[in-house]
Amino acid sequence: MIAIIRDPAERAYSNYLHLIKQEREPLDFAEALAQEEELIKNNWWSFWYYKQRGL
């Protein structure tokens, strides 16, 4: 069995940059992190859950 552990902060920022590159994230990183709880409440796809997916 092989386990790969990734730094949660680096993973979140990489995910954010991926969405920026695709022009799917209009907010800066700090704003996107601040909006995460609202997105969760509104049942957005989990790809926008930067903090939560790293836990």
C-alpha distance matrix in Angstrom:
0.0 3.8 6.7 10.1 13.1 16.5 19.9 21.4 24.8 23.8 21.9 25.0 27.4 25.5 25.7 29.4 30.1 28.7 31.1 33.9 33.5 33.8 36.8 35.3 35.5 39.1 38.5 37.7 34.5 36.2 38.0 34.9 33.2 36.4 36.6 33.1 34.3 37.0 34.7 32.5 35.7 36.8 33.6 32.7 29.5 26.7 26.3 29.3 27.7 26.9 26.5 25.1 22.1 21.1 21.0
3.8 0.0 3.8 6.7 9.9 13.1 16.6 18.4 21.7 20.4 18.7 22.0 24.1 22.2 22.7 26.3 26.9 25.6 28.3 30.9 30.4 31.0 34.0 32.7 32.7 36.2 35.6 34.6 31.4 33.2 35.2 32.2 30.5 33.9 34.2 30.8 32.4 35.1 32.8 30.9 34.3 35.3 32.2 31.1 27.9 24.9 24.2 27.0 25.5 24.3 24.1 23.1 20.0 18.6 19.0
6.7 3.8 0.0 3.8 6.4 9.8 13.2 14.8 18.2 17.3 15.5 18.7 21.1 19.5 19.9 23.4 24.3 23.3 25.8 28.4 28.3 29.0 31.7 30.3 30.0 33.4 32.5 31.5 28.1 29.8 31.8 28.9 27.0 30.3 30.8 27.4 28.9 31.8 29.6 27.7 31.2 32.4 29.5 28.3 25.3 22.1 21.5 24.0 22.2 20.9 20.5 19.6 16.7 15.0 15.3
10.1 6.7 3.8 0.0 3.8 6.5 10.1 12.0 15.1 13.8 12.2 15.7 17.7 16.0 16.8 20.3 20.9 20.2 22.8 25.2 25.1 26.0 28.7 27.5 27.1 30.4 29.5 28.3 25.0 26.8 28.9 26.1 24.4 27.8 28.4 25.3 27.2 30.0 27.8 26.3 29.9 30.9 28.3 26.7 23.8 20.6 19.4 21.7 20.2 18.4 18.3 18.0 14.9 13.0 14.0
13.1 9.9 6.4 3.8 0.0 3.8 6.8 8.8 12.0 11.3 10.2 13.4 15.5 14.6 15.6 18.6 19.7 19.5 21.9 24.1 24.5 25.7 27.9 26.6 25.7 28.8 27.5 26.0 22.5 24.0 26.3 23.7 21.7 25.0 25.9 22.9 24.7 27.7 25.9 24.4 28.0 29.3 26.9 25.5 22.9 19.4 18.4 20.2 18.3 16.2 15.5 15.5 12.9 10.3 11.2
16.5 13.1 9.8 6.5 3.8 0.0 3.8 6.0 8.7 7.5 6.7 10.1 11.9 11.1 12.4 15.3 16.2 16.4 18.9 20.7 21.2 22.7 24.8 23.7 22.5 25.5 24.1 22.5 19.0 20.6 23.1 20.6 18.7 22.2 23.2 20.5 22.7 25.6 23.7 22.7 26.4 27.6 25.4 23.6 21.3 17.8 16.3 17.7 16.1 13.5 13.1 13.9 11.4 8.5 10.5
19.9 16.6 13.2 10.1 6.8 3.8 0.0 3.8 5.6 5.4 6.2 8.7 10.2 10.6 12.3 14.3 15.4 16.5 18.7 20.0 21.1 22.9 24.4 23.4 21.7 24.2 22.4 20.4 16.7 17.9 20.7 18.7 16.5 19.8 21.4 19.0 21.2 24.2 22.8 22.0 25.6 27.0 25.4 23.6 21.7 18.2 16.8 17.3 15.4 12.3 11.5 13.1 11.5 8.0 10.0
21.4 18.4 14.8 12.0 8.8 6.0 3.8 0.0 3.8 5.5 5.0 6.1 8.6 9.8 10.5 12.2 14.2 15.2 16.8 18.3 19.9 21.3 22.6 21.1 19.2 21.7 19.7 18.1 14.4 15.3 17.8 15.6 13.1 16.4 17.8 15.2 17.3 20.4 19.1 18.2 21.8 23.3 21.8 20.1 18.6 15.0 13.9 14.1 11.8 8.8 7.6 9.3 8.1 4.6 7.0
24.8 21.7 18.2 15.1 12.0 8.7 5.6 3.8 0.0 3.8 5.4 5.2 6.3 8.6 9.9 10.6 12.3 14.3 15.6 16.5 18.4 20.2 21.0 19.9 17.5 19.6 17.3 15.2 11.5 12.3 15.2 13.5 11.2 14.6 16.4 14.5 17.1 19.9 18.9 18.7 22.1 23.5 22.5 20.5 19.4 16.2 14.6 13.9 12.2 8.6 7.8 10.7 10.3 7.4 10.0
23.8 20.4 17.3 13.8 11.3 7.5 5.4 5.5 3.8 0.0 3.8 5.5 5.2 6.0 8.5 9.8 10.4 12.2 14.4 15.1 16.3 18.5 19.7 19.1 17.2 19.5 17.8 15.6 12.2 14.0 16.8 14.9 13.5 17.1 18.6 16.8 19.7 22.2 20.6 20.7 24.4 25.2 24.0 21.6 19.9 17.0 14.7 14.6 13.7 10.1 10.5 13.2 11.7 9.2 12.3
21.9 18.7 15.5 12.2 10.2 6.7 6.2 5.0 5.4 3.8 0.0 3.8 5.5 5.1 6.1 8.6 9.9 10.5 12.6 14.2 15.3 16.8 18.5 17.4 15.9 18.8 17.5 16.0 12.7 14.9 17.0 14.3 13.1 16.8 17.6 15.3 18.2 20.5 18.5 18.4 22.1 22.8 21.1 18.7 16.7 13.7 11.4 12.0 11.2 8.0 9.1 10.9 8.7 6.9 10.5
25.0 22.0 18.7 15.7 13.4 10.1 8.7 6.1 5.2 5.5 3.8 0.0 3.8 5.5 5.1 6.2 8.7 9.9 10.9 12.4 14.4 15.7 16.6 15.1 13.1 15.8 14.1 12.9 9.5 11.4 13.3 10.6 9.3 13.1 13.8 11.7 14.8 17.0 15.2 15.4 19.1 19.8 18.5 16.1 14.7 11.8 9.7 9.2 8.3 4.7 6.3 8.9 7.7 6.7 10.3
27.4 24.1 21.1 17.7 15.5 11.9 10.2 8.6 6.3 5.2 5.5 3.8 0.0 3.8 5.4 4.9 6.1 8.5 9.9 10.3 12.2 14.3 15.0 14.3 12.1 14.3 12.7 10.8 7.6 10.3 12.5 10.4 10.0 13.7 14.7 13.4 16.9 18.7 17.0 17.9 21.4 21.8 20.9 18.1 16.9 14.6 11.9 11.0 11.1 7.5 9.4 12.5 11.5 10.4 13.9
25.5 22.2 19.5 16.0 14.6 11.1 10.6 9.8 8.6 6.0 5.1 5.5 3.8 0.0 3.8 5.4 5.1 6.2 8.8 9.8 10.5 12.5 14.2 13.8 12.6 15.3 14.6 13.2 10.6 13.8 15.6 13.0 13.1 16.9 17.3 15.8 19.3 20.9 18.6 19.4 23.1 23.0 21.7 18.6 16.7 14.5 11.3 11.5 12.3 9.3 11.7 14.0 12.0 11.3 15.0
25.7 22.7 19.9 16.8 15.6 12.4 12.3 10.5 9.9 8.5 6.1 5.1 5.4 3.8 0.0 3.8 5.5 5.1 6.5 8.8 10.0 10.9 12.5 11.3 10.3 13.6 13.2 12.8 10.4 13.5 14.5 11.3 11.7 15.4 15.1 13.2 16.7 18.0 15.4 16.2 19.8 19.6 18.0 14.9 12.9 10.9 7.6 8.0 9.2 7.0 10.2 11.9 9.8 10.3 14.0
29.4 26.3 23.4 20.3 18.6 15.3 14.3 12.2 10.6 9.8 8.6 6.2 4.9 5.4 3.8 0.0 3.8 5.4 5.3 6.2 8.7 10.0 10.5 9.5 7.5 10.3 9.6 9.0 7.0 10.5 11.2 8.4 9.6 13.0 12.8 11.8 15.6 16.5 14.3 15.8 19.2 18.8 18.0 14.7 13.6 12.1 9.0 7.7 9.5 7.2 10.5 12.9 11.8 12.3 15.8
30.1 26.9 24.3 20.9 19.7 16.2 15.4 14.2 12.3 10.4 9.9 8.7 6.1 5.1 5.5 3.8 0.0 3.8 5.4 4.9 6.1 8.6 9.5 9.9 8.6 11.0 11.0 10.0 8.8 12.6 13.6 11.4 12.9 16.2 16.1 15.5 19.3 20.1 17.8 19.5 22.9 22.2 21.3 17.8 16.4 15.3 11.8 11.2 13.2 10.8 14.0 16.5 15.0 15.1 18.8
28.7 25.6 23.3 20.2 19.5 16.4 16.5 15.2 14.3 12.2 10.5 9.9 8.5 6.2 5.1 5.4 3.8 0.0 3.8 5.5 5.2 6.4 8.7 8.8 8.9 12.1 12.9 12.8 11.9 15.5 16.1 13.2 14.8 18.2 17.4 16.4 20.0 20.6 17.7 19.2 22.6 21.6 20.2 16.6 14.6 13.9 10.1 10.6 13.0 11.5 15.0 16.7 14.6 15.4 19.1
31.1 28.3 25.8 22.8 21.9 18.9 18.7 16.8 15.6 14.4 12.6 10.9 9.9 8.8 6.5 5.3 5.4 3.8 0.0 3.8 5.4 5.0 6.1 5.1 5.4 8.9 10.2 11.1 10.8 14.3 14.0 11.0 13.3 16.2 14.9 14.2 17.8 17.8 14.9 16.9 20.0 18.6 17.6 13.8 12.4 12.4 8.9 8.5 11.7 10.9 14.6 16.2 14.7 16.1 19.6
33.9 30.9 28.4 25.2 24.1 20.7 20.0 18.3 16.5 15.1 14.2 12.4 10.3 9.8 8.8 6.2 4.9 5.5 3.8 0.0 3.8 5.4 4.9 5.9 5.1 7.2 8.7 9.0 9.7 13.3 13.1 11.0 13.7 16.4 15.5 15.6 19.4 19.2 16.8 19.2 22.1 20.7 20.3 16.6 15.7 15.7 12.4 11.2 14.2 12.9 16.4 18.6 17.5 18.4 21.9
33.5 30.4 28.3 25.1 24.5 21.2 21.1 19.9 18.4 16.3 15.3 14.4 12.2 10.5 10.0 8.7 6.1 5.2 5.4 3.8 0.0 3.8 5.4 7.7 8.4 10.4 12.3 12.5 13.1 16.8 16.8 14.7 17.3 20.1 19.1 19.0 22.8 22.6 19.9 22.2 25.2 23.6 22.8 19.0 17.6 17.7 14.1 13.8 16.9 15.6 19.1 21.1 19.4 20.3 23.9
33.8 31.0 29.0 26.0 25.7 22.7 22.9 21.3 20.2 18.5 16.8 15.7 14.3 12.5 10.9 10.0 8.6 6.4 5.0 5.4 3.8 0.0 3.8 5.4 7.8 10.3 12.9 14.1 14.8 18.4 17.7 15.2 18.0 20.6 19.0 18.7 22.2 21.6 18.6 20.9 23.7 21.7 20.7 16.9 15.4 16.2 12.8 12.9 16.4 15.9 19.7 21.1 19.4 20.9 24.4
36.8 34.0 31.7 28.7 27.9 24.8 24.4 22.6 21.0 19.7 18.5 16.6 15.0 14.2 12.5 10.5 9.5 8.7 6.1 4.9 5.4 3.8 0.0 3.8 5.7 7.1 10.2 12.0 13.5 16.8 15.6 13.6 16.9 18.9 17.2 17.7 21.2 20.1 17.5 20.3 22.7 20.6 20.2 16.5 15.9 17.0 13.9 13.0 16.6 16.3 19.9 21.6 20.5 22.1 25.4
35.3 32.7 30.3 27.5 26.6 23.7 23.4 21.1 19.9 19.1 17.4 15.1 14.3 13.8 11.3 9.5 9.9 8.8 5.1 5.9 7.7 5.4 3.8 0.0 3.8 6.5 9.4 11.8 12.8 15.8 14.2 11.6 14.8 16.7 14.5 14.7 18.0 16.8 13.9 16.7 19.1 16.9 16.4 12.7 12.2 13.6 10.9 9.8 13.5 13.9 17.5 18.7 17.9 19.9 23.0
35.5 32.7 30.0 27.1 25.7 22.5 21.7 19.2 17.5 17.2 15.9 13.1 12.1 12.6 10.3 7.5 8.6 8.9 5.4 5.1 8.4 7.8 5.7 3.8 0.0 3.8 5.7 8.1 9.2 12.0 10.4 8.1 11.4 13.3 11.5 12.1 15.6 14.7 12.4 15.4 17.8 16.1 16.2 12.6 12.8 13.4 10.9 8.6 12.0 11.8 15.2 16.9 16.6 18.3 21.3
39.1 36.2 33.4 30.4 28.8 25.5 24.2 21.7 19.6 19.5 18.8 15.8 14.3 15.3 13.6 10.3 11.0 12.1 8.9 7.2 10.4 10.3 7.1 6.5 3.8 0.0 3.8 6.9 9.4 11.7 9.5 8.5 12.3 13.3 11.7 13.4 16.7 15.3 13.8 17.2 19.1 17.4 18.2 15.0 15.8 16.6 14.4 11.7 14.7 14.4 17.4 19.5 19.7 21.1 24.0
38.5 35.6 32.5 29.5 27.5 24.1 22.4 19.7 17.3 17.8 17.5 14.1 12.7 14.6 13.2 9.6 11.0 12.9 10.2 8.7 12.3 12.9 10.2 9.4 5.7 3.8 0.0 3.8 6.4 8.0 5.8 5.6 9.2 10.0 9.2 11.3 14.6 13.8 12.9 16.1 18.0 17.1 18.2 15.3 16.4 16.5 14.6 11.4 13.5 12.7 15.1 17.6 18.4 19.4 22.0
37.7 34.6 31.5 28.3 26.0 22.5 20.4 18.1 15.2 15.6 16.0 12.9 10.8 13.2 12.8 9.0 10.0 12.8 11.1 9.0 12.5 14.1 12.0 11.8 8.1 6.9 3.8 0.0 3.8 5.7 5.4 6.1 8.7 10.0 10.6 12.4 15.8 15.8 15.2 18.0 20.2 19.8 20.7 17.8 18.6 18.0 15.8 12.8 14.3 12.5 14.6 17.6 18.3 18.6 21.4
34.5 31.4 28.1 25.0 22.5 19.0 16.7 14.4 11.5 12.2 12.7 9.5 7.6 10.6 10.4 7.0 8.8 11.9 10.8 9.7 13.1 14.8 13.5 12.8 9.2 9.4 6.4 3.8 0.0 3.8 5.5 5.0 6.2 8.6 9.9 10.7 14.2 15.1 14.4 16.5 19.2 19.3 19.8 17.1 17.4 16.1 14.0 11.2 11.9 9.5 11.2 14.5 15.2 15.1 17.8
36.2 33.2 29.8 26.8 24.0 20.6 17.9 15.3 12.3 14.0 14.9 11.4 10.3 13.8 13.5 10.5 12.6 15.5 14.3 13.3 16.8 18.4 16.8 15.8 12.0 11.7 8.0 5.7 3.8 0.0 3.8 5.5 5.2 6.3 8.7 10.2 13.0 14.1 14.4 16.4 18.6 19.3 20.3 18.1 19.0 17.6 16.2 13.0 12.9 10.8 11.3 14.7 16.2 15.9 18.0
38.0 35.2 31.8 28.9 26.3 23.1 20.7 17.8 15.2 16.8 17.0 13.3 12.5 15.6 14.5 11.2 13.6 16.1 14.0 13.1 16.8 17.7 15.6 14.2 10.4 9.5 5.8 5.4 5.5 3.8 0.0 3.8 5.4 5.0 6.2 8.7 11.4 11.6 12.0 14.7 16.4 16.6 18.1 16.0 17.5 16.7 15.7 12.1 12.5 11.5 12.5 15.3 17.0 17.5 19.5
34.9 32.2 28.9 26.1 23.7 20.6 18.7 15.6 13.5 14.9 14.3 10.6 10.4 13.0 11.3 8.4 11.4 13.2 11.0 11.0 14.7 15.2 13.6 11.6 8.1 8.5 5.6 6.1 5.0 5.5 3.8 0.0 3.8 5.4 5.1 6.3 9.8 10.1 9.5 12.0 14.4 14.4 15.3 12.8 13.9 13.1 11.9 8.3 9.0 8.2 10.0 12.5 13.8 14.7 17.0
33.2 30.5 27.0 24.4 21.7 18.7 16.5 13.1 11.2 13.5 13.1 9.3 10.0 13.1 11.7 9.6 12.9 14.8 13.3 13.7 17.3 18.0 16.9 14.8 11.4 12.3 9.2 8.7 6.2 5.2 5.4 3.8 0.0 3.8 5.4 5.3 8.4 10.1 10.0 11.5 14.0 15.0 15.6 13.8 14.8 13.0 12.4 9.1 8.2 6.8 7.1 10.0 11.9 12.3 14.1
36.4 33.9 30.3 27.8 25.0 22.2 19.8 16.4 14.6 17.1 16.8 13.1 13.7 16.9 15.4 13.0 16.2 18.2 16.2 16.4 20.1 20.6 18.9 16.7 13.3 13.3 10.0 10.0 8.6 6.3 5.0 5.4 3.8 0.0 3.8 5.6 7.3 8.5 9.8 11.5 13.0 14.3 15.8 14.6 16.4 15.1 15.1 11.5 10.6 10.2 9.9 12.1 14.8 15.4 16.5
36.6 34.2 30.8 28.4 25.9 23.2 21.4 17.8 16.4 18.6 17.6 13.8 14.7 17.3 15.1 12.8 16.1 17.4 14.9 15.5 19.1 19.0 17.2 14.5 11.5 11.7 9.2 10.6 9.9 8.7 6.2 5.1 5.4 3.8 0.0 3.8 5.7 5.4 6.4 8.9 10.2 10.9 12.6 11.3 13.5 12.9 13.3 9.5 9.3 10.1 10.7 12.1 14.5 16.0 17.3
33.1 30.8 27.4 25.3 22.9 20.5 19.0 15.2 14.5 16.8 15.3 11.7 13.4 15.8 13.2 11.8 15.5 16.4 14.2 15.6 19.0 18.7 17.7 14.7 12.1 13.4 11.3 12.4 10.7 10.2 8.7 6.3 5.3 5.6 3.8 0.0 3.8 5.4 5.1 6.2 8.7 9.9 10.6 9.4 11.1 9.8 10.6 7.2 5.9 7.3 7.8 8.5 10.9 12.8 13.9
34.3 32.4 28.9 27.2 24.7 22.7 21.2 17.3 17.1 19.7 18.2 14.8 16.9 19.3 16.7 15.6 19.3 20.0 17.8 19.4 22.8 22.2 21.2 18.0 15.6 16.7 14.6 15.8 14.2 13.0 11.4 9.8 8.4 7.3 5.7 3.8 0.0 3.8 5.4 5.1 6.3 8.7 9.9 10.2 12.4 11.3 13.1 10.3 8.3 10.3 9.7 9.4 12.5 14.4 14.5
37.0 35.1 31.8 30.0 27.7 25.6 24.2 20.4 19.9 22.2 20.5 17.0 18.7 20.9 18.0 16.5 20.1 20.6 17.8 19.2 22.6 21.6 20.1 16.8 14.7 15.3 13.8 15.8 15.1 14.1 11.6 10.1 10.1 8.5 5.4 5.4 3.8 0.0 3.8 5.4 5.1 6.3 8.7 9.0 12.1 12.1 13.9 10.8 10.1 12.5 12.8 12.6 15.1 17.5 18.0
34.7 32.8 29.6 27.8 25.9 23.7 22.8 19.1 18.9 20.6 18.5 15.2 17.0 18.6 15.4 14.3 17.8 17.7 14.9 16.8 19.9 18.6 17.5 13.9 12.4 13.8 12.9 15.2 14.4 14.4 12.0 9.5 10.0 9.8 6.4 5.1 5.4 3.8 0.0 3.8 5.4 5.0 6.2 5.4 8.4 8.8 10.4 7.6 7.7 10.7 11.9 11.3 13.1 15.9 16.9
32.5 30.9 27.7 26.3 24.4 22.7 22.0 18.2 18.7 20.7 18.4 15.4 17.9 19.4 16.2 15.8 19.5 19.2 16.9 19.2 22.2 20.9 20.3 16.7 15.4 17.2 16.1 18.0 16.5 16.4 14.7 12.0 11.5 11.5 8.9 6.2 5.1 5.4 3.8 0.0 3.8 5.4 5.1 6.0 8.3 7.8 10.6 8.7 7.3 10.7 11.1 9.5 11.5 14.5 14.8
35.7 34.3 31.2 29.9 28.0 26.4 25.6 21.8 22.1 24.4 22.1 19.1 21.4 23.1 19.8 19.2 22.9 22.6 20.0 22.1 25.2 23.7 22.7 19.1 17.8 19.1 18.0 20.2 19.2 18.6 16.4 14.4 14.0 13.0 10.2 8.7 6.3 5.1 5.4 3.8 0.0 3.8 5.5 7.9 10.9 11.2 14.1 12.1 11.1 14.4 14.5 12.8 15.1 18.1 17.9
36.8 35.3 32.4 30.9 29.3 27.6 27.0 23.3 23.5 25.2 22.8 19.8 21.8 23.0 19.6 18.8 22.2 21.6 18.6 20.7 23.6 21.7 20.6 16.9 16.1 17.4 17.1 19.8 19.3 19.3 16.6 14.4 15.0 14.3 10.9 9.9 8.7 6.3 5.0 5.4 3.8 0.0 3.8 5.7 9.3 10.9 13.4 11.6 11.7 15.2 16.2 14.8 16.4 19.6 20.1
33.6 32.2 29.5 28.3 26.9 25.4 25.4 21.8 22.5 24.0 21.1 18.5 20.9 21.7 18.0 18.0 21.3 20.2 17.6 20.3 22.8 20.7 20.2 16.4 16.2 18.2 18.2 20.7 19.8 20.3 18.1 15.3 15.6 15.8 12.6 10.6 9.9 8.7 6.2 5.1 5.5 3.8 0.0 3.8 6.4 8.1 11.1 10.3 10.3 14.1 15.3 13.3 14.3 17.8 18.3
32.7 31.1 28.3 26.7 25.5 23.6 23.6 20.1 20.5 21.6 18.7 16.1 18.1 18.6 14.9 14.7 17.8 16.6 13.8 16.6 19.0 16.9 16.5 12.7 12.6 15.0 15.3 17.8 17.1 18.1 16.0 12.8 13.8 14.6 11.3 9.4 10.2 9.0 5.4 6.0 7.9 5.7 3.8 0.0 3.8 6.2 8.2 7.2 8.4 11.9 14.0 12.7 13.0 16.5 17.8
29.5 27.9 25.3 23.8 22.9 21.3 21.7 18.6 19.4 19.9 16.7 14.7 16.9 16.7 12.9 13.6 16.4 14.6 12.4 15.7 17.6 15.4 15.9 12.2 12.8 15.8 16.4 18.6 17.4 19.0 17.5 13.9 14.8 16.4 13.5 11.1 12.4 12.1 8.4 8.3 10.9 9.3 6.4 3.8 0.0 3.8 5.5 6.4 7.9 11.1 13.5 12.0 11.3 14.9 16.5
26.7 24.9 22.1 20.6 19.4 17.8 18.2 15.0 16.2 17.0 13.7 11.8 14.6 14.5 10.9 12.1 15.3 13.9 12.4 15.7 17.7 16.2 17.0 13.6 13.4 16.6 16.5 18.0 16.1 17.6 16.7 13.1 13.0 15.1 12.9 9.8 11.3 12.1 8.8 7.8 11.2 10.9 8.1 6.2 3.8 0.0 3.8 5.2 5.1 8.2 10.3 8.5 7.5 11.2 12.7
26.3 24.2 21.5 19.4 18.4 16.3 16.8 13.9 14.6 14.7 11.4 9.7 11.9 11.3 7.6 9.0 11.8 10.1 8.9 12.4 14.1 12.8 13.9 10.9 10.9 14.4 14.6 15.8 14.0 16.2 15.7 11.9 12.4 15.1 13.3 10.6 13.1 13.9 10.4 10.6 14.1 13.4 11.1 8.2 5.5 3.8 0.0 3.8 5.5 7.2 10.3 9.7 7.9 11.0 13.5
29.3 27.0 24.0 21.7 20.2 17.7 17.3 14.1 13.9 14.6 12.0 9.2 11.0 11.5 8.0 7.7 11.2 10.6 8.5 11.2 13.8 12.9 13.0 9.8 8.6 11.7 11.4 12.8 11.2 13.0 12.1 8.3 9.1 11.5 9.5 7.2 10.3 10.8 7.6 8.7 12.1 11.6 10.3 7.2 6.4 5.2 3.8 0.0 3.8 5.6 8.9 9.2 8.8 11.4 13.9
27.7 25.5 22.2 20.2 18.3 16.1 15.4 11.8 12.2 13.7 11.2 8.3 11.1 12.3 9.2 9.5 13.2 13.0 11.7 14.2 16.9 16.4 16.6 13.5 12.0 14.7 13.5 14.3 11.9 12.9 12.5 9.0 8.2 10.6 9.3 5.9 8.3 10.1 7.7 7.3 11.1 11.7 10.3 8.4 7.9 5.1 5.5 3.8 0.0 3.8 5.7 5.4 5.9 8.6 10.5
26.9 24.3 20.9 18.4 16.2 13.5 12.3 8.8 8.6 10.1 8.0 4.7 7.5 9.3 7.0 7.2 10.8 11.5 10.9 12.9 15.6 15.9 16.3 13.9 11.8 14.4 12.7 12.5 9.5 10.8 11.5 8.2 6.8 10.2 10.1 7.3 10.3 12.5 10.7 10.7 14.4 15.2 14.1 11.9 11.1 8.2 7.2 5.6 3.8 0.0 3.8 5.8 5.8 6.9 9.6
26.5 24.1 20.5 18.3 15.5 13.1 11.5 7.6 7.8 10.5 9.1 6.3 9.4 11.7 10.2 10.5 14.0 15.0 14.6 16.4 19.1 19.7 19.9 17.5 15.2 17.4 15.1 14.6 11.2 11.3 12.5 10.0 7.1 9.9 10.7 7.8 9.7 12.8 11.9 11.1 14.5 16.2 15.3 14.0 13.5 10.3 10.3 8.9 5.7 3.8 0.0 3.8 5.6 5.5 7.1
25.1 23.1 19.6 18.0 15.5 13.9 13.1 9.3 10.7 13.2 10.9 8.9 12.5 14.0 11.9 12.9 16.5 16.7 16.2 18.6 21.1 21.1 21.6 18.7 16.9 19.5 17.6 17.6 14.5 14.7 15.3 12.5 10.0 12.1 12.1 8.5 9.4 12.6 11.3 9.5 12.8 14.8 13.3 12.7 12.0 8.5 9.7 9.2 5.4 5.8 3.8 0.0 3.8 5.4 5.6
22.1 20.0 16.7 14.9 12.9 11.4 11.5 8.1 10.3 11.7 8.7 7.7 11.5 12.0 9.8 11.8 15.0 14.6 14.7 17.5 19.4 19.4 20.5 17.9 16.6 19.7 18.4 18.3 15.2 16.2 17.0 13.8 11.9 14.8 14.5 10.9 12.5 15.1 13.1 11.5 15.1 16.4 14.3 13.0 11.3 7.5 7.9 8.8 5.9 5.8 5.6 3.8 0.0 3.8 5.6
21.1 18.6 15.0 13.0 10.3 8.5 8.0 4.6 7.4 9.2 6.9 6.7 10.4 11.3 10.3 12.3 15.1 15.4 16.1 18.4 20.3 20.9 22.1 19.9 18.3 21.1 19.4 18.6 15.1 15.9 17.5 14.7 12.3 15.4 16.0 12.8 14.4 17.5 15.9 14.5 18.1 19.6 17.8 16.5 14.9 11.2 11.0 11.4 8.6 6.9 5.5 5.4 3.8 0.0 3.8
21.0 19.0 15.3 14.0 11.2 10.5 10.0 7.0 10.0 12.3 10.5 10.3 13.9 15.0 14.0 15.8 18.8 19.1 19.6 21.9 23.9 24.4 25.4 23.0 21.3 24.0 22.0 21.4 17.8 18.0 19.5 17.0 14.1 16.5 17.3 13.9 14.5 18.0 16.9 14.8 17.9 20.1 18.3 17.8 16.5 12.7 13.5 13.9 10.5 9.6 7.1 5.6 5.6 3.8 0.0
